[in-house]
Amino acid sequence: MVKETTKDSASILWDEPLIDGGSEIIGYVVEKRDAERKAWSTVSTSCDKTSFKIDGLEAGRSYCFRVKAQNKYGVGESCETVDAVRASGDYIIFNNPYLFIYVFCYRAVYPSCDLRDLPNLNYIAKEGSNVRLKIPIIGKPAPTVSWKKGDDENLTDTGRVCVESTAVNTTLLIRDCQRSDASKYTITLRNSAGSKESSIFVRVVGKPGICTGPIKFKEVTADGATLKWATSILGKPTPTSAWSKGGKYFKPSDICQIETTPTSSTLSIKYATRKDAGEYTITASNPFGVKEENVKVKVLDVPGPPGPIEASGISSEKVTLTWTPPHEDGGSAINTTLVNKDSIRKDGGEFVLTATNVGGFAKHVFNVKVLDRPGPPGGPLKVSDITAEKCVLTWAPPADDGGANIEYYVVEKRESSRLAWTNVVTNLQVTQYQVTKLLKGNEYIFRVMAVNKYGVGDPLESDPTVSDNPYVPPDPPQTPEITAITKDSMVICWGAPVHDGGSEITNYGIERRDRISLRWVKCNKKKVTDLHFKVTGLVPGHEYEFRVVAENAAGVSAPSPSSPFTKAIDTLFKPGPPGNPRILDTTSSSITLAWNKPVYDVTKESVSLEWDPPLNDGGTKIKNYVVEKREATRKAYATVNAICHKTEWTVDQLQEGCNYYFRVLAENEYGIGLPIETGESVKVSEKPLPPGKITLQDVTKTSVTLTWEKPEHDGGSRVVAYVVEMQSKGSEK
C-alpha cells in the first residue's frame, strides 16, 4: 500500500467505509487545503477507486487531505489527515473509524549513530569523575534522539545527568559519577524512514560501599539451635569480608562457620545460648577503602510458666480468667492469645481484653470478623420471558457475602424428573442470565450459587418451570379486497388479524381459486409482510376469488373470508377536468382563454397527479412529498409514496369503478406540513363503447333529426353527454 511520490504530488489510499448507508458506494470526493489555511478545495468529485494521485503541490509547503464517500443519497462524513503533509518529504500514516488513509512523499535516509570514536562499547568511569560520551549521528530527515537507562527507565535531565543533542551528534554528560550511574545506556534515533538503536555499557569503579541489609537471622534460640545471619556486600573490585564481636574476629571451626560469596557473607554459630547475644561487626575492604556495619543480636528463649489461673464471673454466656505473668520472659514480651477452634460466622463479634495489677486495670475492645463462604443469593429466583427454547433468570446478591467480595455466580439447571444438576454458566458477574437450548415441554428447576475467595455458597433454587411458548396462532386476516384489475393480474388488499396470537406476524399466504375449479392455489412463494400483494399469471376473462392466511411463530391461522369473484379484464380510464380556467385577453371579436392541465390523468390502472411546491417552505428546503389516497367510501388515507422527490406521481393499482380522493403533503427537516386534497373524487372507469345504430328521422332545408342506440358498455360510469359531428360532402368535418 506504499507508493513513491514526488516533491509536487502526493498519492493517498483508503479503505471503503465500514457503513455504506444501505446503498452502494458510487464514488469518492477528494479535497485538499494548505495547512496554513482553513478553506478546503475539491480535487476530485468522482473518484471511483480507493486511491488518488494529487498533482500540482508546491514543494516545501504542508498540506492536509480528506476523503468523503458518496452513494445515491448523498455524501457522507469525511476522513481527514491527522497531521499536515509536507510536499518535500514527510511520511504519515493516519486512520479514521470509517477510512484508513496512507500518505507519503519520498524515501527518507535511514538514521544511524556512529560509535567508532569509542574504543569499545564498555566505558569504565571512576567514582566522582565526570563522563562525557559524544556520538556522531546521521539521517535524513534529521532524526529525533532519545536516551534511556537500563531496559525500561527513560533518562531524564537532572542537572547532574543530562543529554545535549544537535543535528549531527548527541552527548551524554554525567557529572560527579556515582555507583548508581553504572548501567546500559541506549540511544534511539527515529525519522520517517525508521529507527535505529545502539547501546553503551558504563561501569563505575571505586571503594566498596556500605554493606546492605537487612541482616537476616535464622534458627536463633537458646538451646541447641543455630545462630545464623547474612548480609549483602557491594563494591568493585570485589571486597573481602570478616566477622567480629567485641574486637575479636571469628575463625571457622566446628561451632562457627563463615560462608562468603562475591555478593554476600553468612555467619553461623551452632548451639547458640543467651550469652551469644551482643553486637556483631561485618567488615568489607578492597584497595579503595574499608567499610563496616554493626548489628545487635538478641537470642530469644521460651518464657517461664505463668502464675496460677483463677476463674471468676462464671455464667452461661462467659467466664473471666486471671493469672500472673512468668518470672522469665525469654527475652521477649509476653503475648496473650485467645484460641477459638472451628470458628463459624456467628463466632464473630466484639471481644474485651482486660489487664489488671495492684494499681488498677485497663481494657481493650476489639472486633473479630470470621470469614467464610457466602450465603445463598437473595430470592426469589425469578424465571421470566419463557419460550420453548429459553428463559431469563433474575436474582439479588446474597445478604451475607461471607466477609469477602462476591467474585462471580454459578448457574445450574436440572429437569424435574432427574437428580443430576448440569452447569449453565460460571464466572457470571451480573445477577441476570438468559438460559438457552431448553427442550420444548420439559419442566426445569434452576439454581444459583455465589462464590467468594473462600468458596461456593449455598444455592438459591427456582420453582419448577415448563419451557413452552406463551403465544398461539393468529386470528384470520380481514376479508381481502381486489383493486387494479388487468386481464392477467389483480392487486389484493386485506386487513391484519384482530389478534396476532401474542407473536409478530411473519408472513401472509395468499391463495386464489378459479370459478371453474375446486382447488385453491398458493400465489406467493416468498414471504409477504405487507397488507397487499399483486397476483399475476391469471387467465384473461376468468373469474377468481381470493383468501389470505396469517403466520406467526406458533403457526398458521385459519383462512380469511373469501373475496367476491372478479373477472380478469383490462379497464380504461378518462382524464380529470382541466383546472383554473381564466380570461387572458378580450377584443371586440375574440376572447383568449387559459387553463391548467388536469390535476390527474386516469389511465387503465392509475391516476397521474401533479402539484406546485408550497409558497411557504418553512424556512428550509423541501426534501420530499408524501402522496396518499383513500376510497370515497372510507375515511382513512393510505400512504402511496412517502419519499416522492418530484411534484408529480402516478398512483397505480386502483380498482375499476371505485371513486378515490388524493392528497399531497410537503416535508422538510422539521416535519410534514398540511395537505392539499383533490376537491372531488375521481372515478376509475374506461371510455364507453361507440353508440349503437344511428337513424335519420327528419330532414328539412335547415335541420336534420337523428336518433341512436345507447352504447353496449358505458365504461363503468354513466354517460353524461354525446358529441354530434357532421361533414359536408367534399368539405372538412
Secondary structure, DSSP 8 states (H G I E B T S, - for coil): ------TT-EEEE----S--TTS---EEEEEEEETT----EEEEEEE-SSEEEE----TT-EEEEEEEEEETTEEEEEEE-SS-EETTT-EEEEE-SS-EEEEE-S--EEEEE--TTSS-SEEEEETT--EEEEEEEEEES--EEEEEETTTEE----SSEEEEE-SSEEEEEESS--GGG-EEEEEEEEETTEEEEEEEEEEEEBS----EEEEEEES--SSSEEEEEEEE---BS--EEEEEETTEE----SSEEEEE-SSEEEEEEEEE-GGG-EEEEEEEEETTEEEEEEEEE------------EEES--SS--EEE----S--TTS--------SS--GGG-EEEEEEEEETTEEEEEEEEE---------EEEEEEES--SS-EEEEEE--S--TTS---EEEEEEEETT----EEEEEEE-SSEEEE----TT-EEEEEEEEEETTEE---EE---EE---S----------EEES--SS-EEEE----S--TTS---EEEEEEEETT-S--EE--SS---SSEEEE----TT-EEEEEEEEEETTEE---------EE-------B---EEEEEEEE-SS-EEEEEE--SEEE-SS-EEEE----S--TTS---EEEEEEEETT-S--EEEEEEE-SSEEEE----TT-EEEEEEEEEETTEEEEEEE-SS-EE----------EEEEEE-SS-EEEEE---S--TTS-----------TTS--
